[in-house]
C-alpha cells in the first residue's frame, strides 16, 4: 500500500495545476484540499506551509483528514520542487528521464519557462508591459523544442511539459478572450502573431499540450476565464 499523499491547492493557481497534471500523468492515488487564499486556515500555515502558499503536499504519516495534517507526514512546498519530488517518488512514470543528459534538459526547460516566459507573460496580462517580451520568451522556448517530437524533451511526457501546460492554457484564454489589463485588442493581436510561420513549431506543441487528457482534467477553463473577467472587468468595459 502506497503512502498517503495530499495536495493542497487552489483551482485558480497555475502552480497548483502543474502538480495536478503531474499526478494525473503518474496515475498517483491522492487527496486534494482546496485552500481559500483570501482566507487561509490558520492550521494550513502552522502545520503545512509556513509561507502560506499553494501548492503544498503532505506525504506519508497516518491517513488523517486533510484539515488536520499529522506532524509525522513530510511537508513539501514550491511547485517545481514538488514536481521533482513526484518524479523521484514514481520513477516508472517517466516524469524525469533516466538519461542524465535528458534530465538536465528537462531542468533547463523548466528554468527557461520561469526566466523567459512566466514573468513576461504575467507582466503583459497585468498591463505592465507590451507582449514583446512574451514573444521573445516563446521564441526561446521554441528553440528548445526538437522538430518532430511531441514533448518538451525526449520521447515521453515529463515534468517539463507539466510545468508549462498551465501557462499555455492561460495563454489560450488571454488570446481568445482578450482578457487582461493590457490595451483592448492586444490579447487577440498576440494570438494572431502566434499563428505566423515564425511560431509554427511552438504552435504545434501548444496545441498538443492543450489536448493532453491530464491538462483537460486539471484545468477548468470556464472557472479561470470567469476569474479573469471579474478581475479585469474595469478594463474590459
Backbone bond lengths (Angstrom), bond angles and torsions (degrees), N, CA, C in turn:
res aa  C-N    CA-C-N  psi(-1)  N-CA   C-N-CA  omega(-1)  CA-C   N-CA-C  phi
1 X - - - 1.464 - - 1.524 109.63 -
2 X 1.345 117.06 130.64 1.459 120.79 -176.82 1.524 110.54 -75.34
3 X 1.338 115.28 158.48 1.458 121.55 177.64 1.528 109.75 -67.08
4 X 1.343 115.54 150.77 1.458 118.77 177.77 1.523 109.77 -66.99
5 X 1.315 116.05 145.05 1.461 121.75 175.74 1.526 108.09 -138.08
6 X 1.318 116.30 123.48 1.459 121.66 179.03 1.517 109.46 -120.36
7 X 1.320 115.94 128.11 1.459 122.18 178.32 1.523 109.39 -102.71
8 X 1.319 115.34 123.85 1.466 122.24 174.30 1.519 106.68 -98.69
9 X 1.331 115.65 123.36 1.459 119.45 -170.48 1.515 111.78 -143.81
10 X 1.317 114.05 176.73 1.457 122.12 166.59 1.521 106.37 -138.57
11 X 1.322 117.27 130.66 1.469 121.60 -171.45 1.523 113.24 -67.36
12 X 1.340 117.21 -13.93 1.463 119.24 176.26 1.530 112.03 -87.59
13 X 1.313 116.36 -11.23 1.462 121.30 -173.02 1.527 112.39 -86.44
14 X 1.340 117.53 120.33 1.463 118.96 175.70 1.524 111.64 -64.98
15 X 1.337 116.45 -26.98 1.466 120.60 179.48 1.528 110.17 -68.34
16 X 1.330 115.75 -40.87 1.463 119.79 175.24 1.521 110.74 -64.49
17 X 1.327 115.07 -39.30 1.460 120.58 -176.41 1.530 111.64 -62.81
18 X 1.335 116.36 -35.51 1.467 120.16 176.18 1.528 110.58 -53.85
19 X 1.333 115.03 -45.07 1.464 119.87 -175.33 1.523 110.63 -71.87
20 X 1.326 116.56 -39.08 1.471 119.39 176.12 1.525 110.44 -58.82
21 X 1.316 116.36 -42.29 1.468 120.96 -179.82 1.529 110.02 -63.38
22 X 1.322 116.82 -47.60 1.465 120.67 -178.48 1.529 111.32 -62.68
23 X 1.328 117.13 -41.11 1.462 120.53 178.78 1.532 111.40 -63.44
24 X 1.333 115.40 -39.04 1.468 119.46 177.93 1.526 110.80 -66.60
25 X 1.326 116.73 -41.72 1.468 120.74 179.69 1.520 111.50 -62.70
26 X 1.341 116.25 -37.61 1.463 120.62 -178.60 1.526 111.92 -87.79
27 X 1.339 115.92 -3.91 1.472 121.14 179.61 1.531 111.35 55.42
28 X 1.333 114.47 49.69 1.469 120.92 -175.31 1.535 110.82 -93.30
29 X 1.322 118.32 125.15 1.478 119.95 173.29 1.534 108.81 -65.83
30 X 1.305 117.07 131.33 1.462 120.24 -179.29 1.519 109.87 -161.76
31 X 1.302 114.61 168.17 1.456 121.15 172.99 1.520 108.85 -114.88
32 X 1.328 116.17 156.76 1.461 120.07 176.65 1.518 109.86 -124.77
33 X 1.320 114.60 152.01 1.464 121.04 175.21 1.523 107.79 -136.99
34 X 1.325 116.01 122.06 1.474 121.53 -179.52 1.522 109.56 -80.54
35 X 1.324 116.01 123.21 1.464 121.83 179.57 1.524 109.18 -99.86
36 X 1.310 116.31 125.78 1.463 122.15 175.64 1.522 107.64 -77.90
37 X 1.334 116.83 105.04 1.462 120.79 -174.05 1.523 112.77 -70.24
38 X 1.323 117.15 -19.80 1.468 119.70 177.90 1.525 111.61 -86.24
39 X 1.320 116.05 -10.33 1.468 120.69 -179.88 1.532 108.65 -151.11
40 X 1.343 114.93 67.31 1.464 119.64 -174.12 1.525 111.15 -66.76
41 X 1.318 116.61 134.86 1.467 119.59 175.76 1.527 110.89 -63.02
42 X 1.292 116.89 141.68 1.471 121.38 -179.83 1.525 110.85 -59.48
43 X 1.352 116.05 -38.71 1.455 119.71 -177.93 1.528 111.87 -64.67
44 X 1.348 117.37 -29.16 1.462 119.41 179.79 1.527 110.26 -65.20
45 X 1.316 115.94 -43.50 1.463 120.54 179.87 1.529 111.30 -70.71
46 X 1.308 116.89 -40.74 1.473 119.97 -175.69 1.524 113.23 -80.43
47 X 1.343 117.10 -27.83 1.468 119.25 -172.77 1.535 115.15 -115.27
48 X 1.341 117.30 -16.14 1.474 118.75 -176.31 1.521 111.50 -117.92
49 X 1.324 117.69 -60.14 1.463 120.86 -177.59 1.531 110.01 -140.24
50 X 1.310 118.19 106.07 1.463 121.66 -177.98 1.527 113.53 -58.41
51 X 1.324 116.40 -24.53 1.467 120.35 178.22 1.530 110.51 -75.43
52 X 1.335 116.16 -22.55 1.459 120.54 176.90 1.514 115.00 81.73
53 X 1.350 116.83 14.42 1.463 120.02 -177.16 1.525 111.40 -102.33
54 X 1.333 114.59 156.06 1.466 121.19 170.81 1.527 107.78 -112.20
55 X 1.330 116.31 153.68 1.460 127.69 3.28 1.525 112.18 -81.15
56 X 1.312 113.61 160.13 1.462 122.09 169.78 1.523 105.94 -147.48
57 X 1.303 115.69 154.17 1.472 118.83 177.04 1.521 110.05 -131.03
58 X 1.317 114.92 152.88 1.468 121.07 164.50 1.521 106.28 -111.12
59 X 1.320 115.07 139.02 1.468 119.71 -178.19 1.522 109.24 -134.54
60 X 1.319 115.62 132.13 1.452 120.80 178.71 1.519 111.98 80.71
61 X 1.316 115.60 -171.67 1.452 120.36 -177.52 1.517 111.02 76.25
62 X 1.325 117.07 -176.72 1.467 120.33 -178.24 1.521 112.33 -68.08
63 X 1.298 115.57 155.75 1.462 121.83 -178.10 1.532 109.40 -84.99
64 X 1.346 115.14 84.90 1.463 121.21 -175.09 1.529 109.87 -107.84
65 X 1.326 116.11 173.96 1.456 120.46 177.83 1.528 109.79 -66.80
66 X 1.334 117.52 143.33 1.471 120.00 -177.82 1.526 114.34 -57.74
67 X 1.343 117.20 -30.52 1.461 119.06 -179.02 1.532 112.87 -86.45
68 X 1.331 116.13 9.26 1.460 121.23 174.99 1.527 109.00 -139.51
69 X 1.350 116.63 60.70 1.465 120.38 -173.72 1.522 112.51 -62.76
70 X 1.323 114.39 144.88 1.460 120.70 -177.87 1.525 111.38 -81.00
71 X 1.321 115.45 145.47 1.460 120.63 174.98 1.528 110.71 -68.43
72 X 1.324 116.93 -15.13 1.465 121.18 -177.52 1.532 112.92 -84.44
73 X 1.325 117.45 -11.85 1.470 119.63 179.94 1.527 110.58 -86.88
74 X 1.329 115.32 151.99 1.463 120.56 174.21 1.522 108.75 -77.16
75 X 1.316 116.43 139.72 1.469 122.17 178.70 1.530 107.79 -113.13
76 X 1.316 115.79 123.36 1.467 120.62 -177.20 1.516 108.91 -130.30
77 X 1.338 116.33 132.56 1.461 121.87 -178.33 1.527 109.87 -129.55
78 X 1.334 114.54 175.25 1.472 125.40 -177.03 1.535 109.61 76.75
79 X 1.322 114.55 119.83 1.465 120.06 -169.60 1.527 114.35 -58.05
80 X 1.324 118.08 -43.87 1.466 118.75 -177.02 1.527 111.80 -72.50
81 X 1.337 116.35 -29.01 1.467 120.36 174.34 1.530 109.33 -66.89
82 X 1.324 116.16 -43.61 1.467 120.73 179.42 1.525 110.31 -64.02
83 X 1.329 117.59 -39.70 1.466 120.42 178.16 1.529 110.80 -56.80
84 X 1.326 116.30 -47.54 1.467 119.68 -179.97 1.535 111.19 -66.15
85 X 1.322 116.51 -37.96 1.463 120.42 177.76 1.525 110.47 -59.61
86 X 1.331 116.46 -46.42 1.473 120.16 -179.98 1.525 111.04 -64.05
87 X 1.329 116.20 -40.00 1.464 119.59 179.11 1.529 110.87 -63.29
88 X 1.339 116.87 -38.24 1.474 121.04 177.97 1.528 111.17 -72.02
89 X 1.329 115.22 -37.30 1.463 120.77 -177.35 1.530 111.67 -69.74
90 X 1.338 115.33 -33.15 1.468 120.41 -178.19 1.532 109.20 -124.53
91 X 1.328 117.02 71.20 1.476 120.46 -174.92 1.522 113.73 -62.48
92 X 1.330 117.54 -27.89 1.466 119.71 -179.55 1.527 112.63 -73.63
93 X 1.336 116.99 -10.06 1.474 120.56 179.12 1.522 111.98 -71.01
94 X 1.331 116.60 -21.16 1.461 119.97 -176.44 1.511 113.59 77.31
95 X 1.327 118.10 8.71 1.473 120.35 -179.29 1.523 112.30 -61.84
96 X 1.316 115.97 -26.64 1.471 121.74 168.24 1.521 107.53 -127.32
97 X 1.326 117.89 129.50 1.477 119.64 179.79 1.530 110.92 -63.62
98 X 1.303 115.85 157.71 1.466 120.43 176.78 1.533 110.67 -78.78
99 X 1.315 116.19 -29.59 1.459 120.74 -179.71 1.534 110.28 -69.02
100 X 1.343 118.42 126.45 1.460 120.69 -175.97 1.529 114.07 -63.04
101 X 1.325 117.74 -32.08 1.462 120.29 178.14 1.526 110.16 -67.03
102 X 1.329 115.90 -44.66 1.464 119.46 178.77 1.535 111.10 -66.93
103 X 1.325 116.70 -35.31 1.472 119.64 176.59 1.532 110.17 -61.32
104 X 1.327 115.44 -42.53 1.463 120.23 178.29 1.532 110.50 -63.65
105 X 1.335 116.82 -38.66 1.466 120.23 179.24 1.531 111.33 -66.08
106 X 1.325 116.31 -37.28 1.464 120.22 176.55 1.534 109.69 -61.11
107 X 1.318 116.52 -46.73 1.468 120.63 -179.06 1.527 111.19 -65.34
108 X 1.326 116.69 -37.63 1.465 120.09 177.98 1.524 110.44 -65.78
109 X 1.331 116.98 -40.45 1.464 121.49 179.22 1.528 109.80 -61.86
110 X 1.321 117.29 -43.59 1.467 121.20 179.04 1.525 110.29 -63.51
111 X 1.326 116.43 -42.49 1.465 120.24 177.94 1.530 110.83 -62.29
112 X 1.327 116.26 -38.52 1.467 120.88 179.16 1.526 111.54 -64.75
113 X 1.331 117.01 -38.35 1.467 120.71 177.52 1.523 109.74 -58.72
114 X 1.329 115.87 -47.63 1.466 121.14 -177.94 1.520 111.41 -66.47
115 X 1.301 116.86 -45.49 1.466 121.37 -174.49 1.526 113.45 -75.74
116 X 1.326 116.34 -39.75 1.466 119.27 -167.54 1.524 115.26 -110.67
117 X 1.336 118.07 -18.82 1.464 118.57 -175.48 1.524 113.50 -117.96
118 X 1.306 117.44 -52.26 1.473 120.71 -173.55 1.529 112.28 -56.50
119 X 1.337 116.55 -52.56 1.468 120.53 -177.66 1.517 113.67 -60.83
120 X 1.346 118.00 -53.66 1.468 119.46 179.19 1.526 113.70 -61.04
121 X 1.333 117.33 -36.95 1.460 119.99 -179.42 1.525 110.72 -63.52
122 X 1.332 116.57 -47.66 1.464 118.45 -179.08 1.529 111.78 -71.45
123 X 1.331 117.52 -29.01 1.465 119.92 174.45 1.530 109.80 -63.95
124 X 1.319 116.79 -38.52 1.469 120.94 176.22 1.526 110.88 -66.53
125 X 1.326 116.84 -47.70 1.464 121.12 -178.56 1.529 110.89 -59.69
126 X 1.324 116.52 -37.92 1.475 120.31 -179.43 1.526 112.77 -80.41
127 X 1.325 116.51 -1.94 1.460 119.88 178.01 1.512 113.90 80.33
128 X 1.325 117.56 18.19 1.464 121.14 -177.64 1.522 113.34 -88.05
129 X 1.331 117.10 -17.53 1.458 120.45 178.18 1.521 109.37 -160.03
130 X 1.320 116.44 167.16 1.462 120.96 177.64 1.530 109.04 -71.10
131 X 1.336 115.95 178.32 1.466 118.24 179.40 1.522 112.68 -87.37
132 X 1.325 118.33 8.38 1.469 120.87 -178.31 1.529 111.86 -58.18
133 X 1.334 116.81 -44.85 1.469 119.36 -179.56 1.523 111.89 -72.11
134 X 1.326 116.97 -27.04 1.469 120.11 173.88 1.527 109.33 -63.60
135 X 1.333 115.81 -44.87 1.470 119.36 178.25 1.524 111.64 -63.81
136 X 1.330 116.72 -38.91 1.466 119.67 177.48 1.529 110.42 -62.57
137 X 1.336 115.67 -40.39 1.455 119.87 177.67 1.516 112.11 -63.95
138 X 1.317 116.27 -41.26 1.461 120.91 178.21 1.523 110.53 -64.93
139 X 1.331 116.46 -38.67 1.477 120.03 175.86 1.527 110.26 -60.06
140 X 1.336 116.35 -43.28 1.461 120.42 -179.72 1.528 110.33 -62.19
141 X 1.331 116.15 -45.86 1.473 120.66 178.37 1.528 110.28 -62.06
142 X 1.326 116.22 -42.56 1.465 120.50 -178.74 1.526 111.35 -59.53
143 X 1.330 116.77 -36.86 1.462 120.75 179.89 1.531 111.65 -64.21
144 X 1.316 116.34 -25.59 1.464 120.23 -179.94 1.528 112.30 -81.58
145 X 1.321 116.59 -17.76 1.470 120.84 -179.08 1.527 110.00 -79.70
146 X 1.313 116.27 132.62 1.465 120.59 179.52 1.517 110.31 -90.52
147 X 1.323 115.79 137.84 1.466 121.36 178.77 1.524 110.16 -58.22
148 X 1.324 115.20 138.00 1.451 120.18 175.38 1.515 115.20 79.57
149 X 1.335 117.04 0.57 1.472 120.66 178.61 1.521 109.58 -99.60
150 X 1.323 116.04 145.45 1.463 120.39 179.67 1.520 112.88 -87.13
151 X 1.338 116.64 -17.40 1.456 119.90 -171.96 1.524 111.88 -122.18
152 X 1.326 115.68 170.77 1.463 120.20 -176.42 1.525 111.36 -62.97
153 X 1.335 115.81 -41.22 1.471 121.51 -178.27 1.529 108.99 -139.27
154 X 1.301 116.36 126.07 1.461 120.14 175.25 1.523 113.55 70.73
155 X 1.327 114.76 -156.85 1.468 121.56 -173.65 1.517 113.28 -106.27
156 X 1.323 117.45 15.44 1.469 120.26 -175.26 1.522 109.39 -140.14
157 X 1.312 115.43 149.28 1.463 121.18 176.02 1.529 108.94 -65.49
158 X 1.327 116.98 129.36 1.464 121.65 -178.29 1.525 110.45 -128.38
159 X 1.332 114.98 -179.35 1.462 119.48 177.60 1.534 111.48 -66.03
160 X 1.327 117.89 -16.81 1.466 119.86 173.81 1.530 109.60 -64.40
161 X 1.320 117.02 -43.37 1.464 121.49 178.01 1.524 110.67 -67.61
162 X 1.331 115.74 -41.97 1.470 119.63 179.20 1.517 111.09 -63.02
163 X 1.320 116.75 -34.59 1.464 121.47 -177.91 1.524 112.40 -68.37
164 X 1.322 117.34 -42.44 1.462 120.01 -175.31 1.529 113.57 -85.20
165 X 1.316 117.62 -24.10 1.468 120.55 -171.95 1.532 114.73 -56.29
166 X 1.338 120.40 -44.21 1.467 119.34 179.63 1.531 113.36 -62.42
167 X 1.341 116.94 -33.04 1.462 119.99 177.58 1.524 110.68 -70.75
168 X 1.330 116.01 -36.94 1.469 119.44 177.67 1.530 110.24 -65.57
169 X 1.327 116.79 -37.67 1.465 120.70 178.08 1.527 110.44 -62.84
170 X 1.322 116.91 -38.56 1.466 120.51 178.90 1.526 111.40 -76.45
171 X 1.329 117.00 -31.04 1.462 120.49 173.81 1.523 109.79 -61.60
172 X 1.320 116.43 -39.87 1.466 120.15 178.40 1.526 110.94 -63.88
173 X 1.326 117.47 -43.05 1.468 121.02 178.64 1.520 110.44 -60.34
174 X 1.322 116.38 -46.06 1.467 121.10 -177.22 1.524 111.39 -64.84
175 X 1.327 117.39 -42.26 1.462 119.73 -176.99 1.526 112.38 -76.89
176 X 1.327 116.93 -27.27 1.468 120.23 177.98 1.525 112.70 -82.54
177 X 1.331 116.24 -41.35 1.470 120.38 -172.24 1.529 113.52 -99.91
178 X 1.349 116.38 -13.35 1.472 121.21 -178.91 1.532 111.44 61.98
179 X 1.330 116.39 33.57 1.462 120.20 -178.42 1.521 110.52 -95.80
180 X 1.326 115.43 125.17 1.457 122.35 178.59 1.520 108.72 166.17
181 X 1.331 115.69 176.83 1.467 120.63 178.93 1.531 112.52 -85.24
182 X 1.313 117.10 -3.35 1.464 122.10 178.80 1.537 109.79 -68.98
183 X 1.329 117.31 164.09 1.472 119.39 177.70 1.519 111.80 -56.93
184 X 1.314 116.08 142.44 1.465 121.92 -178.46 1.528 110.36 -53.41
185 X 1.316 116.01 133.38 1.463 122.11 178.09 1.515 114.12 97.39
186 X 1.345 117.56 -17.44 1.460 119.92 -176.19 1.530 112.61 -71.31
187 X 1.330 117.91 -29.40 1.461 120.20 176.23 1.517 110.75 -65.14
188 X 1.332 115.48 -46.44 1.466 120.34 176.81 1.531 110.74 -61.22
189 X 1.331 115.50 -40.03 1.471 119.77 -177.95 1.531 110.40 -65.05
190 X 1.326 116.86 -40.27 1.463 120.19 176.08 1.529 110.07 -60.00
191 X 1.323 116.40 -43.11 1.459 120.55 178.37 1.519 112.68 -59.85
192 X 1.321 115.65 -40.67 1.470 120.03 178.64 1.521 111.12 -65.55
193 X 1.340 116.96 -39.92 1.470 120.04 178.53 1.523 111.01 -62.16
194 X 1.320 116.38 -37.63 1.468 120.37 -178.28 1.525 112.49 -69.71
195 X 1.335 116.72 -17.36 1.462 120.09 177.90 1.526 112.25 -82.66
196 X 1.340 116.64 -5.82 1.458 120.50 -179.67 1.516 112.30 -72.07
197 X 1.333 115.46 161.00 1.464 121.79 -179.20 1.521 112.72 -55.99
198 X 1.319 116.27 -32.63 1.462 122.00 -177.79 1.529 111.85 -56.66
199 X 1.327 116.37 -31.07 1.462 120.55 -175.77 1.526 112.77 -112.00
200 X 1.328 116.78 23.10 1.471 120.93 -174.90 1.528 112.45 -59.84
201 X 1.330 117.05 -42.59 1.471 120.05 -178.75 1.531 110.17 -66.35
202 X 1.321 116.50 -42.86 1.465 120.25 178.21 1.527 110.42 -62.74
203 X 1.324 116.65 -42.66 1.464 120.24 -176.22 1.530 111.12 -63.60
204 X 1.319 117.46 -38.11 1.472 120.41 177.07 1.526 110.27 -62.53
205 X 1.323 115.57 -44.86 1.468 119.57 178.86 1.528 110.36 -64.61
206 X 1.309 116.33 -43.17 1.469 124.09 178.79 1.532 110.58 -54.68
207 X 1.309 116.65 -48.34 1.469 121.10 -177.96 1.527 111.71 -68.12
208 X 1.332 116.99 -38.93 1.474 120.03 177.44 1.529 110.60 -65.20
209 X 1.326 116.10 -41.73 1.468 120.28 -178.97 1.521 110.96 -62.54
210 X 1.327 116.67 -41.74 1.460 120.47 -178.73 1.525 112.30 -69.54
211 X 1.317 116.60 -22.04 1.465 121.30 -178.46 1.532 112.79 -89.68
212 X 1.322 116.42 -1.39 1.465 120.61 -177.40 1.527 109.94 -70.27
213 X 1.345 118.51 128.89 1.474 120.68 -178.58 1.524 114.08 -54.90
214 X 1.334 117.37 -36.73 1.470 119.79 -178.68 1.524 111.52 -63.93
215 X 1.328 117.69 -37.34 1.469 120.49 177.85 1.527 110.44 -71.89
216 X 1.318 116.25 -40.83 1.469 119.29 178.23 1.527 110.97 -60.49
217 X 1.323 115.75 -34.70 1.460 120.74 179.12 1.532 111.01 -71.02
218 X 1.329 116.79 -38.58 1.469 120.71 -174.06 1.521 113.13 -85.77
219 X 1.319 117.15 -33.73 1.467 121.97 -170.85 1.522 111.00 -94.15
220 X 1.338 115.67 122.02 1.460 121.71 176.26 1.529 107.85 -100.89
221 X 1.330 115.55 89.82 1.460 120.33 -173.91 1.526 112.00 -58.41
222 X 1.315 116.77 -43.62 1.469 120.34 -178.08 1.526 110.86 -63.22
223 X 1.319 116.55 -41.81 1.465 121.57 -179.00 1.528 110.75 -64.54
224 X 1.334 116.91 -46.09 1.465 120.94 -179.30 1.530 110.47 -67.24
225 X 1.337 116.90 -40.65 1.472 120.33 178.65 1.523 110.81 -62.43
226 X 1.323 116.56 -41.89 1.470 120.56 178.61 1.528 110.21 -61.68
227 X 1.328 116.79 -41.06 1.467 120.65 177.19 1.529 110.52 -61.70
228 X 1.325 116.78 -45.27 1.466 120.40 178.63 1.527 110.62 -60.34
229 X 1.325 116.94 -42.46 1.474 120.31 179.64 1.530 110.79 -60.64
230 X 1.326 116.12 -42.02 1.452 120.70 -179.71 1.523 110.75 -67.90
231 X 1.330 115.90 -46.28 1.461 120.03 -176.63 1.525 112.21 -66.39
232 X 1.324 116.35 -35.66 1.457 119.89 -175.06 1.532 112.54 -108.56
233 X 1.337 115.79 21.23 1.476 120.63 -176.38 1.522 111.91 -59.16
234 X 1.314 117.39 -40.21 1.470 121.08 -177.04 1.518 111.54 -60.20
235 X 1.352 115.82 -44.94 1.457 119.31 178.90 1.527 111.45 -68.76
236 X 1.368 115.15 -38.53 1.458 120.18 -175.80 1.534 112.29 -62.91
237 X 1.332 117.27 -26.90 1.464 120.26 179.32 1.506 110.29 -74.85
